[in-house]
Amino acid sequence: MKTLTLRITQLILAAAILFALLPWTSLAAAPAASHAKLSYRRIFKSSSPEFIEIVVREDSDGATYEIRQLDEDPGASPFEVGAPLRQKMFELAAELNHFQGPDLDVHRRIANLGEKTFRWEAGGESHETKFNYTLNSAATQLMQIFEGLARQQELVSLLERRMKYDRLGINDALLQFESDLNHKLLPEPQRALPTLDQIAGDSRFVEIGRQRARALAERIRHSG
């Protein structure tokens, strides 16, 4: 009987030790989630806009953007970036060694095109690089994606403002959207579909604008 009691006690102690160690064991065995963030900032005085900053997360569609003039109050707004595009962005950042490699700037006597900054953060580690102009293909692709996202948000915001305050100007805003769509400058044009559908279905807007919004929405949907 004493032997059985001792055995049970030993098993209880072993189970208690196992449960006490389990969280630490799991953390050691499983790789820690990186929760990496990738950001882009452009500061270009006397341009419009003068300040752009976009932050995307590797593990979430949730992103933020800030587009303004330098003398305006700072403040980021939320938007979304889909998984396929985020994957491409983080692959480009990895190709650039998360900005730990050689200087990206060409360091030649060229016009000031604005200071651009790429930044990568994960697990308390961060790296960034600044440049005016670069010939690096991966850096150029990543910059174009970020600039495209900024332009896309500008256009959607413009459409929303025209819907509220300038219904007669909605067609001009749609023409700007269409021009950028034609030049393949918008990374995720499907993000504008709710706005385009709302314009197309609202009789308060001029008919030419409603038709253009409807055609753009159909074009985006058919392109996948």
FENVENMO-V43950 format. One record per residue. RES is the residue in three letters. PSI is psi in degrees with one decimal (none if undefined). D_LAST is the distance of its C-alpha to the last C-alpha in Angstrom with 1 decimal. Layout:
BEGIN
RES:PSI:D_LAST, RES:PSI:D_LAST
END
This chain:
BEGIN
MET:-43.2:73.5, LYS:-37.9:73.4, THR:-41.8:71.4, LEU:-42.8:68.8, THR:-42.5:68.6, LEU:-39.7:68.2, ARG:-42.4:65.5, ILE:-42.5:63.6, THR:-41.5:64.0, GLN:-40.5:62.7, LEU:-40.7:59.6, ILE:-44.0:59.0, LEU:-41.4:59.4, ALA:-40.9:57.1, ALA:-39.2:54.4, ALA:-42.2:54.9, ILE:-41.1:54.6, LEU:-46.2:51.4, PHE:-32.0:49.7, ALA:-34.6:50.9, LEU:-15.0:49.4, LEU:-48.4:46.2, PRO:-41.0:44.0, TRP:-38.5:45.2, THR:-43.0:44.8, SER:-40.8:41.2, LEU:-36.1:40.4, ALA:-35.2:42.1, ALA:-35.2:40.4, ALA:139.9:36.8, PRO:138.1:35.1, ALA:140.0:34.8, ALA:134.4:31.4, SER:-34.5:30.7, HIS:42.5:28.9, ALA:146.3:28.2, LYS:142.4:27.3, LEU:129.8:26.0, SER:156.9:26.8, TYR:133.0:26.9, ARG:135.4:29.5, ARG:128.1:30.3, ILE:118.9:33.6, PHE:95.0:34.3, LYS:147.0:37.3, SER:16.5:37.5, SER:-178.8:33.8, SER:109.6:31.4, PRO:160.0:30.3, GLU:-24.3:33.0, PHE:128.4:31.6, ILE:133.0:28.1, GLU:128.9:27.7, ILE:134.5:24.7, VAL:126.9:25.2, VAL:152.1:22.6, ARG:142.8:23.7, GLU:-29.9:22.9, ASP:12.1:23.2, SER:146.4:21.6, ASP:-23.4:18.6, GLY:125.2:21.5, ALA:172.9:22.2, THR:152.5:24.4, TYR:150.8:24.7, GLU:119.0:27.8, ILE:117.3:27.8, ARG:174.2:31.2, GLN:155.7:34.4, LEU:-28.1:36.9, ASP:1.6:39.5, GLU:158.1:37.2, ASP:134.7:37.3, PRO:156.4:35.1, GLY:121.5:32.7, ALA:150.3:29.3, SER:149.2:26.6, PRO:149.0:24.0, PHE:-176.0:20.2, GLU:145.3:17.5, VAL:125.6:15.8, GLY:159.5:13.5, ALA:-44.4:15.0, PRO:-41.3:13.0, LEU:-41.0:13.9, ARG:-41.1:17.3, GLN:-43.7:18.0, LYS:-42.1:17.5, MET:-44.4:19.8, PHE:-28.5:22.4, GLU:-41.2:22.4, LEU:-40.2:23.2, ALA:-40.1:25.9, ALA:-38.2:27.3, GLU:-29.3:27.5, LEU:15.0:29.5, ASN:37.6:31.7, HIS:37.6:30.8, PHE:29.9:32.6, GLN:4.4:35.9, GLY:-154.1:36.2, PRO:159.0:37.7, ASP:133.2:37.4, LEU:-20.8:34.2, ASP:144.6:35.9, VAL:-20.2:37.2, HIS:47.4:40.4, ARG:162.8:41.1, ARG:90.8:42.5, ILE:171.1:39.4, ALA:153.4:38.4, ASN:116.7:37.6, LEU:12.2:33.8, GLY:144.5:33.9, GLU:121.0:34.5, LYS:143.3:31.4, THR:124.4:31.7, PHE:139.5:29.6, ARG:137.2:30.8, TRP:132.8:30.2, GLU:136.9:31.9, ALA:129.7:32.4, GLY:39.6:35.4, GLY:-3.9:37.7, GLU:141.6:37.0, SER:147.4:35.5, HIS:145.7:35.2, GLU:159.4:34.2, THR:146.6:34.5, LYS:149.5:34.9, PHE:157.7:34.4, ASN:-47.7:34.5, TYR:139.8:32.9, THR:151.8:31.8, LEU:0.3:31.3, ASN:124.4:29.8, SER:-45.7:26.4, ALA:-40.7:25.0, ALA:-39.8:26.5, THR:-43.1:25.0, GLN:-44.5:21.4, LEU:-42.0:22.0, MET:-42.8:23.6, GLN:-35.7:20.7, ILE:-47.6:18.2, PHE:-45.4:20.8, GLU:-36.8:21.6, GLY:-40.5:18.0, LEU:-40.3:17.8, ALA:-45.0:21.2, ARG:-40.4:20.2, GLN:-44.8:17.2, GLN:-37.1:19.6, GLU:-44.7:22.2, LEU:-41.3:20.1, VAL:-42.4:19.1, SER:-39.3:22.8, LEU:-45.1:23.9, LEU:-42.7:22.0, GLU:-36.8:23.5, ARG:-42.5:26.9, ARG:-36.8:26.8, MET:-35.5:26.0, LYS:-41.7:29.1, TYR:-11.9:31.5, ASP:72.6:30.7, ARG:-32.8:28.9, LEU:-21.8:30.1, GLY:6.1:28.4, ILE:-34.9:24.9, ASN:-37.5:24.0, ASP:-40.5:25.1, ALA:-38.3:22.9, LEU:-35.1:19.9, LEU:-39.2:21.0, GLN:-44.1:21.0, PHE:-45.0:17.5, GLU:-38.9:16.5, SER:-46.1:18.6, ASP:-33.9:17.1, LEU:-41.8:13.5, ASN:-34.9:15.1, HIS:8.2:16.7, LYS:41.7:13.8, LEU:-7.7:15.9, LEU:112.5:13.6, PRO:-35.9:12.4, GLU:70.5:10.3, PRO:-20.0:10.0, GLN:-17.8:8.5, ARG:-20.9:12.1, ALA:-3.5:13.5, LEU:-43.9:12.0, PRO:-39.3:15.3, THR:-44.1:17.4, LEU:-42.2:15.9, ASP:-38.2:16.2, GLN:-41.6:19.7, ILE:-45.3:20.7, ALA:-31.0:19.5, GLY:6.7:21.6, ASP:114.4:24.7, SER:-7.6:27.5, ARG:-15.8:29.2, PHE:155.7:27.0, VAL:146.7:27.7, GLU:-37.8:26.1, ILE:-34.4:24.7, GLY:-41.3:22.9, ARG:-40.9:21.6, GLN:-42.3:20.3, ARG:-42.4:18.6, ALA:-41.1:16.9, ARG:-42.8:15.8, ALA:-40.3:14.5, LEU:-42.6:12.6, ALA:-44.0:11.0, GLU:-40.5:10.1, ARG:-43.3:8.8, ILE:-42.5:6.5, ARG:-41.1:5.3, HIS:-25.6:5.3, SER:-6.4:3.8, GLY:none:0.0
END
